[in-house]
Amino acid sequence: MSSFRTGSLTVHVHANVAEMASAAAEASAGIIANAIQSRGSARIILATAVSQVEFFHCLVENPRIDWSRVTVFHLDEFLGITENSPSSFGYFLTKQLLSRVTVGAAYKIDGSSLLPLKECARYEALLKEKPIDLCCVGVGENGHIAFNDPEVADFEEKAWVKLVKLDERCREQQVKDEVFPSLKDVPLYAYTLTIPALCHSLNIVGVVPGRHKAEAVAKMLQGDISTRCPASVLRRHPKALLYLDANAAERLLIA
C-alpha cells in the first residue's frame, strides 16, 4: 500500500480490490463505531453501484458495527423505476446490505414517485434531521459523484436532492456495469444527492476500483478542483479518505 495527500484528501492505493475493500470497510467501521459510542447512533449514506460490492461485503462482515443503531440512506436513484426492479439502487441496497444485517432504519429514494419534486423534498428533510456521520461514494468514469455529472454538478447548489438529466457517458456506464441491458433501457433522468449534501457529511470515504476509472481518478486528484470533474471537490473536505486499487491509480504521476 502507498498513501499520499492532495489538498485535504488522504489517498490510499492498494494492490488489489480485496485489499482496497477491506481497508475502506475497516476505516468506515471505525467512523460508524465512534459515532455510536459518542452519540448512541450513526447515520450513513452509501453508494449503490457494482464497484461497491466487495466493499459492502467487507462492511457487513465487520464486527465493530452495531447495525441496529445505524440509519442508512443512499446517494441516487433512477426516475420512473420501482424498487422491485433489479436495476433500482434501492434493490441493490436491499440485496447487498439490508438483507444481510438488521439496521435501525433505512430510507430509500422512491424512483416511482408520481410527484418527483415532493420526493426530493421528503428525502432532503430526512437527511437534514441530524448530522450525517459518514458518506461512502464511488467515482464515475466521467468524474461524477452520485449522479452529479459534469454538466449538472454545482458546488454551490442550495438543494440537497434534485432531479438531473444523465449525460451520455454516465448512461453508457450503466450498460457496462450491466445495470441495464442496453442504452435505450437506461432512464434519461435520475434523483441525486447534490454535492453540498455529500460535503455536509462529517466524514467521506471514497471507494474506486478498476482501470476504467483511472482517467477520472487522475483528473480528480491532479487536475483543477472544478465541476469538470465533480469528484475533485473531495480534495476540499476536511475528513475525506479515498481508497483505490492499483488499476484505478495507474495514471497517477505520484502513485
Secondary structure, 3 states (H helix, E strand, C coil): CEEEEECCEEEEEECCHHHHHHHHHHHHHHHHHHHHHHHCCEEEEECCCHHHHHHHHHHHHCCCCCHHHEEEEECEEECCCCCCCCCCHHHHHHHHHHCCCCCCEECCCCCCCCCHHHHHHHHHHHHHCCCCCEEEECCCCCCCECCECCCCCCCCCCCCEEEEECCHHHHHHHHHCCCCCCHHHCCCEEEEECHHHHHCCCCEEEEECCHHHHHHHHHHHHCCCECCEHHHHHHHCCCEEEEEECCCCCCCCCC
